[in-house]
Amino acid sequence: LPSEGLFCNRTFDMYACWPDGSPGTAVNVSCPFYLPWFEKVKHGLVSRRCGTDGQWVTVNGSQPWRDYSQCEDELEVTAEEEGARRLMLSFKVLYTVGYSLSLLTLISALLVLTVFRNLRCTRNYIHANLFASFGLRATSVMVKDALLERRWGVELVQVADWEALLSHEATLGCRAAQVLMQYCILANHYWFLVEAVYLYKLLIGAVFSEKNYYRLYLYLGWGTPVVFVVPWMAAKYLKENAECWALNENMAYWWIIRIPILLASLINLLIFMRILKVILAKLRANQKGYADYKLRLAKATLTLIPLFGIHEVVFIFATDEQTTGILRYIKVFFTLFLNSFQGFLVAVLYCFANKEVKSEMKKKWQLWKLDH
């Protein structure tokens, strides 16, 4: 029931709910429960003053005056969060540069493998598909970032209707880019697997029909990801249909994508070890000097590691949601750095550093010079 006589009316001032106040007194209520740091300030109080005229005291005649100093987050935490925000922005610059460089290099490598007829063979077709999956992944990441920045970065303050926000075309575009990115991440790993299987078959000298196997490679590289992305997309739409589908509230849906990645990475690791054993045996049989032997083994290892994406195994269980503090930043840095520059590294190692490609490009250059 309302108080009798002169009093300040109970109200909600967009910060807290206030009971009726007696003139000339301060009214105290607990800090609002919705504050992100509520657990730290749950025993704190926020206060407003009720004027002698029965009106709440205001600032500049319109804004409600309140003392919420006990409900503010600690300055140290705010400074820490600001530092974390700056670090994440620097990470974003790092991976944007990485993906941009990778995309340019991958497009150049694809053109080289497509234009030169002498380079058209099953091995280079597999490389081209791997390059394409990396290129699509880089594109989807940059498109997703651009749509996120456009919609949730600048315009969020101006949007009052959340239904309109979530049904906006930028949201649909962002989700489409997210789906494409998840598909390309899976495609990367399964084309790594194709590379591993093909290389293993070459090394053990198995006799097989390349044309028949190439069709199977296409199904494995481009088809397998669909089997996992479609149920993940359905789970997100039905159960976690929020913003850009980037948050993982229920980790069960996250594992729909991660289990096949882990499986492909583990198979690659086993094949990698087997190939290394074969190379080691061949080098031991033909070695001329220890230094030369070590150099060739190191070169073979360096070439194989980025091909099979084994680094995924290291951080597969350490998700962004489950890691905290320095470990999380280390994990995020290495993951973003390796993922963004991996396309560049693969294109260089399997195209531009390839003796066959260099020889073919040299021939074309000499022919062009003779013609001109």
Helices and strands as residue ranges (DSSP letters): E 11-12, E 17-18, E 25-30, H 38-41, E 45-50, E 58-59, E 63-64, G 69-71, H 75-115, G 117-119, H 122-148, I 149-154, G 155-158, H 162-166, H 169-204, H 210-218, I 219-223, H 224-239, H 251-286, H 290-308, H 311-315, H 325-347, I 348-352, H 355-371
